[in-house]
Amino acid sequence: MLTYERFAAELADRYRIERELGRGGMAVVFLAHDLKHSRQVAVKILHPELGDTALGERFFREIGIAARLAHPNILPLYDSGSAAGQLFYVTPYHEGESLGAWIKRERRLPLDVAVTLVREVADALDYAHRNGVIHRDIKPDNILISDGHAVVADFGIATALAPDQPRLTSSGLAIGTPRYMSPEQALADKVDGRSDIYSLACVLYECLAGEPPFVSALAGAYGSGSSRDIGKTLLTAQPPVPRRIVAAIQRGLEPLPENRHQRAADFKRTLVDDPDSITRRRRRSAAMLSGAGLVIASSAVLFFLFFRSRTPSGPVHLEYVRLTNFAESATSPAISPDGRMLAFILGESTFYGPGQIYVKQLPDGEPLQLTRDETFKMGPRFSPDGSRITYTTLGPTGWDSWVVPVLGGQPRLFLTNAEGLTWIDNKAGSPELLFSEWTGRDVQLSLVTSRENRAHQRTVYMPPETGMAHRSYLSPDRKNVLLTEMDYYSWLPCRLVPFDGRSRGKAVGPVPAQCTDAAWTPDGKWMYFSANSGTGFHIWRQRFPDGTPEQVTSGVTEEEGVEMSPDGRSFVTSIGTRQSTIWVHDVRGDRQMTSEGLGMLPSISSDGRKLYFLVRAGGKGSYISGGLWVADLESGQRQRVLPEFLMQTYDISADGGSVLFVASDDSTRSPLWLAALDGRSPPRRLVRNDVLQAFFGSNGDVIFRGVSATAITSSASGRTAVIVGSSFRLPI
């Protein structure tokens, strides 16, 4: 009798072995029927050759530890034992596919889907590590997909971390899958939870790049594929992976455990989505596409704008004085308290992005470069005595504030989890701070104040859990704060809140609008804003507290950033134009497909014959939405599709017959729609509100991401999708 037939015979009173499901490096898996509980299960039988190894000797002890794990993202253990001289354990039977099968089929996963799944695995690992168990074999094939969520399998061979139990590797046996092993595991050295973090970083990289980062663990340890190469691969992918996610992967793949995230929870926290781009992410074709970034173009220049009247409260007549003359963009201006120095970022993004901090004497001093690194930066601000400049970076650990001397020197970390930091000069020798910090709930950034050592911290403004207070500006009398904020979808109007935190305040400046910067006049009588109310970003002003908003600048250029001079007779802003032109690269070379400079989100049809893209339009939400167009790649002819809709994201079905899109409307509800591209049937609304992103699944379902959990019923099939998290499927 064959070995497995003997095994089945010995277990015949408990399990009816039905068929083999698959074979792995550790075990053979069979589908079986649990006779006692009348359910299908998976019986995993360890390979016979493992029975004589340390793995077999410690099997029952470790399986007992794994059996105590109870977590929604961990596949539970039903039973274990020995039959016909072979060790086995029993788990639920999973009918769906593994993450490995999904990657093999799709090659690359959508960013939001990959990050959501990996965050769930990190949550499971954090729980297991805190309970003394490491996995040792994290790989896509051991991550099962159940109702859109990740479930980690095979904790049955995990190693106990409890001090009184020796490690499995003490005998020199390296257990795991080479392409996902940490270097220390491949060398049969002692391992801990940081080894699982390394493996999970490999998994996330493969989800986004389509292949593992290294051919083996030792290749990663000895430099065959450096951190820089990993970053370049992801940053140049189509679509590119945000630098925040790239930095998290790079840190997770550090060869030395002490240089990685120290806990799985830390790795999970670094994978919070970038709020400024979340509504613009979507699946695209692997065809070679190039779209210019939606940022102030390289012609952006800092200008002094002088009021011709003696004060800024009179009629607005402006004189322009140019302050910078770089080939690159100069953004994010800040003036020193004495009005003699100007700090700015040399880089194209007006929110945060790659760039360097510069400072110059006004009006015509030579610029001095203060930083020389590749971190994303935002919001330079002077200290009360003008000797230092603080700025925000976005790195693997989140938003952090750094300081650098204005005369040059080494930047140093000033305060962690602190964004948009400004000093408050209280004249008492102990400066206070005003900054935003992540609360740990969703993407929520609250506005707080404290001392430099974070003592006496209190909350000034707490937005909803889906809200982010990014930048703040204290009034001269220290009674009120202007702030800029976002929700999941885009920038919101600026807000005026009391500094003592007694109320949530009110929206100020143009409403509705996207407001990205604000400032006070020195006497506190006027509030200034950089805002887009539908015609691009321009400077606005409003008399404090209840005046009518007035537009100060206009025209074909746009102005972002506003910094008032100490005498109140001028302000500095960055002036430029937004250009986003779509090009196609194919065997015929490079071809420009749009000319209006407002194109975004290009996508090639599955047959390679058509190009779809959005063209930004004026009005509320125009920063992130536009009309859908289609162009014939052979003839170059193009036409508008569904002209009655402005879209934030879209996806074209594989057969080219349908479009799935998140619409923009005046209600800010962001409904999800399905429409036929030939116009023969009217568009159908699938979800009423709060959808961030959606795309077609391979089986005809619609997979979409919403702000909060809910339950959706498909009107077409009558099936109901019960939603547990923020990503879910909807059959159509």
C-alpha positions in Angstrom: 0.0 0.0 0.0 1.3 3.5 -0.9 2.4 5.7 2.0 -0.5 8.1 1.6 -3.0 5.3 1.3 -1.8 3.9 4.6 -2.1 7.4 6.0 -5.7 7.7 4.8 -6.5 4.3 6.2 -5.3 5.1 9.7 -7.4 8.4 9.7 -10.5 6.8 8.1 -12.5 7.2 11.3 -11.8 10.9 11.5 -11.2 12.2 8.0 -12.1 10.9 4.6 -9.2 11.9 2.3 -10.7 12.9 -1.1 -8.0 14.2 -3.4 -4.6 15.9 -3.5 -4.6 19.7 -3.7 -1.0 20.4 -4.1 2.6 20.0 -3.0 5.0 22.4 -1.4 8.5 22.3 0.0 7.3 21.3 3.4 4.1 19.2 2.9 1.6 17.6 0.6 -1.9 19.0 1.0 -5.1 16.9 0.6 -8.7 17.8 0.6 -10.6 15.9 3.2 -14.0 15.6 4.8 -14.1 16.0 8.6 -16.5 13.3 9.6 -17.2 14.6 13.1 -18.0 18.1 12.1 -19.3 17.4 8.5 -17.0 20.0 6.9 -14.3 20.2 4.2 -10.8 20.6 5.6 -7.2 20.7 4.3 -4.9 18.0 5.7 -1.2 18.9 5.4 1.2 16.0 5.6 4.8 16.8 6.2 7.3 15.2 3.8 8.7 12.0 5.2 12.3 13.2 5.0 11.5 15.9 7.5 10.6 13.4 10.2 14.2 12.9 11.2 15.1 16.6 11.3 14.8 19.0 14.2 11.6 20.2 12.6 9.9 16.9 13.1 11.3 16.6 16.7 9.8 20.0 17.6 6.7 19.7 15.5 4.1 19.0 18.3 5.5 21.7 20.5 5.4 24.3 17.8 2.0 23.2 16.5 0.6 23.6 20.0 1.8 27.2 20.1 0.3 27.9 16.7 -3.0 26.4 17.7 -3.4 29.2 20.3 -3.3 31.9 17.7 -6.7 33.5 17.1 -6.7 36.4 14.6 -9.0 37.2 11.6 -6.0 37.3 9.3 -4.5 34.0 10.5 -5.8 30.6 9.1 -6.8 28.7 12.2 -5.5 25.2 13.1 -8.1 22.5 13.7 -6.1 19.4 14.5 -2.6 17.8 14.4 -1.1 14.4 15.0 0.8 11.5 13.5 -0.4 8.7 11.3 1.4 6.0 9.4 4.6 7.4 10.7 3.9 10.9 9.2 3.2 14.2 10.9 0.2 16.2 9.8 -2.0 19.1 10.7 -5.5 20.2 9.7 -6.7 23.7 8.7 -9.9 25.0 7.1 -10.2 24.3 3.3 -9.8 27.5 1.4 -11.6 27.6 -2.0 -10.2 30.9 -3.2 -6.8 31.7 -4.7 -3.6 32.7 -3.0 -1.8 36.0 -3.4 0.8 34.1 -5.4 -1.8 33.0 -7.9 -3.2 36.5 -8.2 0.2 37.9 -8.9 0.9 35.2 -11.5 -2.3 36.1 -13.2 -2.2 39.9 -13.0 1.6 40.3 -12.6 1.2 43.6 -10.8 -1.6 44.5 -8.3 -3.2 47.9 -7.9 -1.3 49.9 -5.3 -4.3 50.3 -2.9 -5.1 46.6 -3.1 -1.5 45.5 -2.5 -1.0 47.9 0.4 -4.3 46.9 2.0 -3.4 43.2 1.9 0.1 43.7 3.2 -1.1 45.8 6.0 -3.5 43.0 7.0 -0.6 40.5 6.9 1.5 42.9 9.0 -1.3 43.0 11.5 -1.4 39.2 11.7 2.4 39.1 12.1 2.3 41.7 14.9 -0.2 39.7 16.8 1.7 36.4 16.3 5.0 38.0 17.3 3.5 39.4 20.5 2.4 35.9 21.3 5.8 34.4 20.8 5.4 33.0 17.3 7.3 33.9 14.1 6.2 32.5 10.7 9.5 31.9 8.9 7.9 31.4 5.5 6.0 34.5 4.5 5.5 34.4 0.7 2.6 35.1 -1.7 1.7 31.4 -1.8 1.1 31.4 2.0 -1.2 34.4 1.9 -4.7 33.4 1.0 -7.4 35.8 -0.3 -10.7 35.4 1.4 -13.5 37.8 0.6 -11.0 40.4 -0.5 -8.9 40.1 2.7 -5.5 38.4 3.4 -5.3 35.3 5.5 -1.9 34.0 6.5 -1.5 30.2 6.3 1.1 27.7 7.6 1.8 29.0 11.0 1.9 25.3 11.8 5.7 25.3 11.2 6.4 28.5 13.0 9.2 28.8 15.6 8.4 29.6 19.2 10.1 32.7 20.5 9.6 31.9 24.2 13.0 32.1 26.0 12.7 28.6 27.4 12.4 27.0 23.9 15.3 26.7 21.6 15.1 28.1 18.1 14.6 25.8 15.1 17.7 27.1 13.5 20.0 26.1 16.3 20.8 22.9 14.5 21.8 24.9 11.3 18.6 24.0 9.3 17.4 26.9 7.2 13.7 26.6 6.7 11.7 28.8 4.3 11.6 29.9 0.7 14.9 31.3 -0.6 13.6 34.3 -2.6 11.7 35.6 0.5 14.2 34.6 3.2 15.9 37.2 5.3 19.8 37.0 5.1 20.0 35.8 8.7 17.5 33.0 8.0 19.4 31.9 4.9 22.6 31.7 6.9 20.8 29.5 9.5 21.4 32.2 12.1 19.1 33.1 14.9 15.9 34.9 13.7 13.1 36.9 15.2 10.1 38.8 14.0 12.2 41.2 11.9 12.9 38.2 9.6 9.2 38.0 8.9 9.2 41.8 8.2 11.9 41.3 5.6 9.9 38.6 3.9 6.8 40.7 3.9 8.7 43.6 2.3 9.7 41.1 -0.4 6.0 40.3 -0.9 4.9 43.9 -1.2 7.7 44.6 -3.7 6.6 41.6 -5.8 3.0 42.8 -5.7 4.0 46.2 -7.2 6.9 45.1 -9.4 5.7 41.8 -10.7 8.7 39.8 -9.5 10.6 39.3 -6.2 13.4 41.9 -5.4 16.2 39.2 -5.2 16.8 35.8 -6.7 17.8 34.6 -3.2 18.2 35.9 0.3 22.0 36.0 0.0 21.8 38.0 -3.1 20.0 40.7 -1.1 22.5 40.4 1.7 25.5 40.9 -0.6 24.3 43.6 -2.8 22.9 41.9 -5.9 20.1 44.4 -6.3 20.7 47.5 -4.1 18.2 49.6 -2.2 18.7 52.3 -4.8 17.9 49.8 -7.6 14.7 48.7 -5.8 13.6 52.3 -5.4 14.4 53.1 -9.1 12.3 50.1 -10.3 9.3 51.1 -8.3 9.5 54.9 -8.9 9.8 54.4 -12.7 7.0 51.8 -12.9 3.8 52.8 -14.7 2.1 54.0 -12.6 5.0 54.9 -10.3 4.8 53.8 -6.6 4.7 56.7 -4.1 8.0 57.4 -2.5 6.5 56.8 1.0 5.8 53.2 0.1 9.1 52.8 -1.7 10.9 54.0 1.5 9.0 51.5 3.6 10.0 48.6 1.3 13.6 49.7 1.2 13.8 49.8 5.0 12.1 46.4 5.3 14.7 44.9 3.0 17.7 46.1 4.9 20.2 43.2 5.2 20.8 43.9 8.9 17.8 43.3 11.2 18.6 46.3 13.4 18.2 48.6 10.3 14.7 47.4 9.5 11.4 48.2 11.2 11.6 46.7 14.6 8.0 45.6 14.8 5.4 44.5 12.2 3.2 47.3 13.5 5.8 49.8 12.6 6.0 48.5 9.1 2.2 48.6 8.8 2.1 52.2 10.0 4.5 53.3 7.3 2.1 52.0 4.6 -0.6 54.6 5.3 -1.7 56.0 2.0 -0.5 59.3 0.7 -3.6 61.4 1.0 -2.7 63.8 -1.8 -2.7 61.1 -4.5 -5.0 58.4 -3.2 -7.9 59.6 -5.4 -5.7 59.6 -8.5 -4.5 56.0 -8.3 -5.9 53.4 -10.6 -4.9 50.4 -12.7 -3.3 51.2 -16.0 -2.2 49.2 -19.0 1.4 48.0 -19.0 1.8 49.9 -22.3 4.5 52.6 -22.1 2.8 55.9 -21.2 4.2 59.2 -20.0 2.2 62.0 -18.4 3.7 65.1 -16.9 3.1 65.6 -13.1 0.3 67.8 -12.0 2.4 70.3 -10.3 3.6 73.9 -10.9 5.7 73.6 -14.0 9.5 74.2 -14.0 8.9 77.9 -14.8 7.5 78.6 -11.3 9.3 81.7 -9.8 9.1 83.5 -6.5 7.9 87.1 -6.7 7.4 90.0 -4.2 3.9 91.5 -4.9 3.8 95.1 -3.6 0.6 97.0 -2.8 0.6 100.4 -4.5 -1.7 101.7 -1.8 -0.1 102.4 1.5 -1.8 99.5 3.2 -3.2 96.1 1.9 -6.7 97.1 3.0 -7.2 99.5 0.1 -7.9 98.7 -3.6 -5.7 96.0 -4.9 -3.0 97.3 -7.3 0.1 95.1 -7.5 3.7 95.5 -8.6 5.8 92.4 -9.2 9.4 92.0 -8.2 11.1 88.7 -9.2 13.2 87.1 -6.4 14.5 83.8 -8.0 15.9 82.9 -11.3 16.3 79.1 -11.4 15.7 76.7 -14.2 13.8 74.6 -11.6 10.7 75.7 -9.7 11.0 77.7 -6.5 8.0 77.1 -4.1 6.9 77.3 -0.5 8.2 80.8 0.4 8.9 81.8 4.0 10.2 85.2 5.3 12.4 85.6 8.4 10.9 87.6 11.3 13.1 90.6 10.5 12.1 90.5 6.9 15.7 90.2 5.6 15.8 86.5 4.5 13.7 84.3 2.3 13.6 80.5 2.6 12.1 78.3 -0.1 12.2 74.8 -1.6 13.8 74.3 -5.0 11.4 71.7 -6.4 8.3 71.5 -8.4 5.7 70.4 -5.9 3.8 73.0 -4.0 2.6 70.5 -1.3 5.4 68.1 -0.6 7.9 66.5 -2.9 11.6 66.0 -3.7 13.6 69.3 -3.4 16.2 71.2 -1.4 15.9 74.0 1.2 17.5 77.3 0.1 17.8 80.6 1.9 18.8 84.0 0.5 19.2 87.6 1.7 16.5 89.9 0.3 16.1 91.3 -2.2 19.0 90.1 -4.3 21.4 88.0 -2.3 22.8 84.8 -3.7 20.8 81.6 -2.7 22.5 79.3 -0.2 21.6 75.6 -0.4 21.0 74.1 3.1 20.0 70.5 2.4 21.3 67.8 0.1 19.2 64.7 0.4 16.4 63.0 -1.5 13.6 63.2 1.1 10.3 64.7 0.3 10.0 68.2 2.0 7.4 70.7 2.8 6.8 74.0 4.6 10.1 75.8 5.6 9.6 78.1 8.6 12.0 80.4 10.5 12.6 80.2 14.2 11.7 83.3 16.3 15.3 84.5 16.3 15.8 83.8 12.6 18.8 81.5 13.2 17.2 78.2 12.2 14.7 76.9 9.6 12.3 74.0 10.3 10.8 71.9 7.6 8.7 68.7 7.3 9.9 65.5 5.6 7.9 62.5 4.6 9.9 59.4 5.3 9.5 55.7 6.4 8.3 56.7 9.8 5.8 59.3 8.6 5.8 63.1 8.9 8.8 64.4 10.9 10.1 67.9 11.5 13.8 68.8 10.9 15.9 71.9 11.6 18.9 73.3 9.8 21.0 76.5 10.6 20.4 79.4 8.2 24.2 79.8 7.9 24.6 76.2 6.8 25.3 73.0 8.7 24.0 69.5 9.2 20.2 69.1 9.3 19.0 67.2 12.4 15.7 65.6 13.4 13.8 68.0 15.6 10.4 66.3 16.3 8.9 63.0 15.1 5.2 62.8 14.0 5.1 66.5 13.5 4.1 68.2 10.3 3.9 71.8 9.3 5.7 72.9 12.5 6.0 76.6 13.4 7.5 78.3 16.4 5.4 80.5 18.6 7.5 83.3 20.1 6.1 83.8 23.6 8.9 86.3 24.6 9.6 84.2 27.7 12.6 82.2 26.5 10.7 78.9 26.1 9.3 78.7 22.6 6.1 76.9 22.0 5.3 74.9 18.9 2.3 74.6 16.6 2.1 71.5 14.4 0.0 68.6 13.1 0.4 65.0 14.3 -1.1 61.7 13.1 -3.5 60.5 15.8 -3.2 56.8 14.8 -6.8 56.7 13.5 -7.2 56.3 9.7 -5.5 59.3 8.1 -6.4 61.8 10.8 -4.0 64.7 11.4 -4.9 66.9 14.3 -3.5 70.3 15.1 -1.7 70.6 18.5 0.5 72.9 20.4 3.3 72.0 22.9 6.7 73.0 24.2 9.8 71.8 22.3 10.0 68.7 24.5 6.3 68.0 23.7 5.4 68.9 27.3 2.1 70.6 28.0 0.7 69.4 24.7 -3.0 70.2 23.9 -5.2 69.8 20.9 -6.2 73.0 19.0 -8.3 71.3 16.3 -9.4 67.7 15.7 -10.8 67.0 12.2 -12.9 63.9 11.4 -11.0 60.6 11.1 -10.8 61.1 7.3 -9.5 64.7 7.7 -6.0 66.0 7.7 -5.0 69.4 9.1 -1.7 70.0 7.2 -0.6 73.7 7.7 -1.3 76.3 10.3 -0.9 80.0 10.8 -1.3 81.7 14.2 -2.8 85.2 14.3 -0.6 88.0 15.6 -2.7 88.3 18.8 -2.4 84.5 19.3 -6.2 84.0 19.6 -7.0 82.3 16.3 -5.4 79.9 13.8 -5.8 79.7 10.0 -5.3 76.1 8.8 -5.4 74.2 5.5 -7.0 70.8 5.5 -7.9 67.8 3.3 -10.2 64.9 3.3 -9.9 61.7 1.4 -10.7 63.4 -1.9 -8.9 66.7 -2.1 -8.0 70.0 -0.4 -10.8 71.8 1.4 -11.5 75.5 2.0 -9.2 77.0 4.7 -10.5 77.0 8.2 -10.4 79.6 11.1 -10.3 78.0 14.5 -9.8 79.5 18.0 -6.3 78.8 19.4 -7.7 77.7 22.7 -9.5 74.8 21.0 -13.0 75.7 22.3 -14.7 75.1 18.9 -14.2 73.6 15.5 -14.3 77.1 13.9 -15.5 77.8 10.4 -14.5 77.8 6.7 -13.0 81.1 5.5 -11.8 82.4 2.2 -13.5 81.4 -1.1 -16.1 78.6 -0.5 -16.2 76.1 -2.2 -12.5 76.0 -3.0 -9.3 74.1 -2.5 -7.1 76.2 -0.2 -3.4 75.2 0.2 -1.8 78.2 2.0 -2.8 81.1 4.2 -1.3 84.1 5.9 -2.1 87.0 8.3 -1.3 90.7 7.9 0.8 91.9 10.8 -2.1 93.8 12.3 -4.3 90.7 12.2 -7.1 92.6 10.2 -6.8 90.6 7.0 -6.5 86.9 6.1 -4.8 85.9 2.8 -5.2 82.6 1.0 -3.8 80.6 -1.9 -7.0 78.9 -3.2 -8.6 77.4 -6.3 -12.3 78.2 -6.6 -12.6 76.8 -10.1 -10.3 79.0 -12.3 -6.9 77.8 -10.9 -4.9 78.7 -7.8 -4.8 82.4 -7.1 -4.4 84.7 -4.1 -7.5 85.8 -2.2 -8.0 87.9 0.9 -10.8 88.4 3.5 -11.2 90.9 6.3 -11.1 89.2 9.7 -13.4 87.7 10.8 -16.5 87.9 8.6 -15.6 90.0 5.5 -16.4 89.0 2.0 -13.6 87.0 0.2 -11.9 89.1 -2.6 -9.7 87.7 -5.4 -6.3 89.5 -5.5 -4.6 87.8 -8.5 -5.9 86.4 -11.7 -4.9 85.5 -15.2 -3.4 82.5 -17.0 -0.7 81.9 -14.4 -1.4 80.4 -11.0 -0.1 81.5 -7.6 0.6 79.1 -4.8 2.0 79.9 -1.4 1.5 83.2 0.3 3.9 84.8 2.9 3.3 88.3 4.2 6.2 90.7 4.8 6.7 92.0 8.3 5.6 95.5 7.3 2.4 94.2 5.7 3.0 96.1 2.4 3.9 93.1 0.3 3.7 89.3 0.1 5.7 86.5 -1.6 4.1 83.9 -3.8 5.2 81.3 -6.3 3.9 82.0 -9.9 3.8 79.5 -12.7 1.6 77.4 -14.9 0.3 73.9 -14.6 1.1 71.7 -17.6 0.3 68.0 -17.9 0.7 66.8 -21.5 0.2 63.1 -22.4 2.7 61.4 -24.7 2.7 57.8 -26.1 5.9 55.9 -26.7 5.8 53.0 -29.1 7.6 51.6 -32.2 6.9 54.8 -34.0 8.6 56.9 -31.4 7.3 59.6 -29.0 4.0 61.2 -29.9 2.2 64.0 -28.1 -1.5 63.1 -27.7 -2.8 66.2 -25.8 -2.0 69.8 -26.3 -4.1 71.7 -23.8 -1.7 70.9 -20.9 -4.5 69.5 -18.7 -4.3 65.8 -19.4 -4.0 63.1 -16.7 -4.6 59.4 -15.9 -3.8 58.0 -19.3 -4.7 54.3 -20.0 -4.3 52.1 -23.1 -7.1 49.8 -24.1 -6.5 46.0 -23.9 -6.2 45.7 -27.7 -3.6 48.5 -27.8 -5.6 50.6 -30.3 -7.1 53.3 -28.1 -5.8 55.8 -25.5 -8.2 57.0 -22.7 -7.4 60.0 -20.5 -8.9 62.7 -18.4 -8.7 66.4 -19.2 -8.9 68.7 -16.1 -11.9 71.1 -16.2 -12.7 74.2 -14.2 -14.9 74.2 -11.2 -14.8 72.6 -7.8 -12.6 69.6 -7.6 -10.9 70.4 -10.9 -7.5 69.7 -9.3 -8.3 65.9 -9.3 -11.1 65.4 -11.8 -11.8 65.9 -15.5 -13.7 64.8 -18.6 -13.0 61.4 -20.2 -11.6 61.4 -23.7 -10.6 58.6 -26.1 -8.0 58.9 -28.9 -7.4 56.5 -31.8 -3.7 55.7 -31.6 -3.6 55.1 -35.4 -5.3 58.1 -36.7 -4.9 60.5 -33.7 -8.6 61.4 -33.8 -10.2 61.9 -30.4 -13.6 62.5 -28.9 -15.3 63.2 -25.5 -16.9 60.2 -23.8 -19.8 60.7 -21.4 -19.6 64.5 -21.5 -22.2 64.9 -18.7 -19.7 63.6 -16.1 -16.5 64.8 -14.5 -14.5 61.8 -13.2 -11.9 61.4 -10.4 -10.8 57.8 -11.4 -11.9 55.4 -14.1 -11.3 51.9 -15.4 -12.0 50.4 -18.9 -13.3 46.8 -19.0 -11.1 44.2 -20.7 -13.5 43.9 -23.7 -13.5 47.7 -24.1 -17.3 47.9 -23.8 -17.7 49.5 -20.4 -16.2 52.2 -18.2 -16.3 52.2 -14.4 -15.8 55.6 -12.8 -16.0 57.7 -9.7 -17.8 60.9 -10.5 -17.3 64.4 -9.2 -20.4 66.4 -8.5 -21.4 69.4 -6.4 -22.6 67.1 -3.5 -19.0 65.9 -2.9 -20.5 62.4 -2.5 -18.2 60.7 -5.1 -20.7 58.1 -6.4 -19.5 55.0 -8.4 -21.0 54.6 -11.9 -21.0 52.0 -14.6 -21.6 53.0 -18.2 -21.5 51.5 -21.7 -18.9 53.2 -23.9 -21.2 53.0 -27.0 -23.9 55.0 -25.2 -26.6 52.5 -26.0 -27.7 52.2 -22.4 -27.9 54.9 -19.7 -25.1 55.0 -17.0 -26.0 53.1 -13.9 -25.0 54.2 -10.4 -23.7 51.3 -8.4 -22.8 53.1 -5.1 -24.2 56.4 -4.0 -21.3 57.9 -2.2 -17.8 57.8 -0.6 -16.0 55.7 -3.2 -12.3 56.4 -3.6 -11.2 54.0 -6.4 -12.7 51.2 -8.4 -11.7 48.7 -11.1 -12.9 45.6 -12.9 -12.0 42.3 -11.4 -11.0 39.3 -13.6 -14.3 37.5 -12.9 -16.5 40.4 -13.8 -16.9 41.8 -10.3 -16.3 45.4 -9.5 -13.6 45.9 -6.9 -13.7 49.2 -5.2 -12.5 51.1 -2.2 -14.7 53.2 0.0 -14.2 55.5 3.0 -16.0 53.3 5.5 -17.4 49.8 5.8 -20.9 49.2 4.6 -23.1 46.5 2.8 -23.9 46.8 -0.9 -26.5 44.9 -2.9 -26.0 44.5 -6.7 -29.2 45.5 -8.5 -28.2 43.3 -11.4 -27.6 40.0 -9.7 -29.4 40.5 -6.5 -26.3 39.4 -4.6 -25.2 41.3 -1.6 -21.5 42.0 -0.8 -21.0 42.4 3.0 -18.1 44.7 3.5 -15.8 44.1 6.4 -13.1 46.7 5.6 -12.6 49.6 3.2 -11.9 47.4 0.1 -14.5 45.0 -1.2 -16.1 43.4 -4.3 -19.4 44.1 -5.9 -20.8 41.6 -8.4 -22.5 43.3 -11.4 
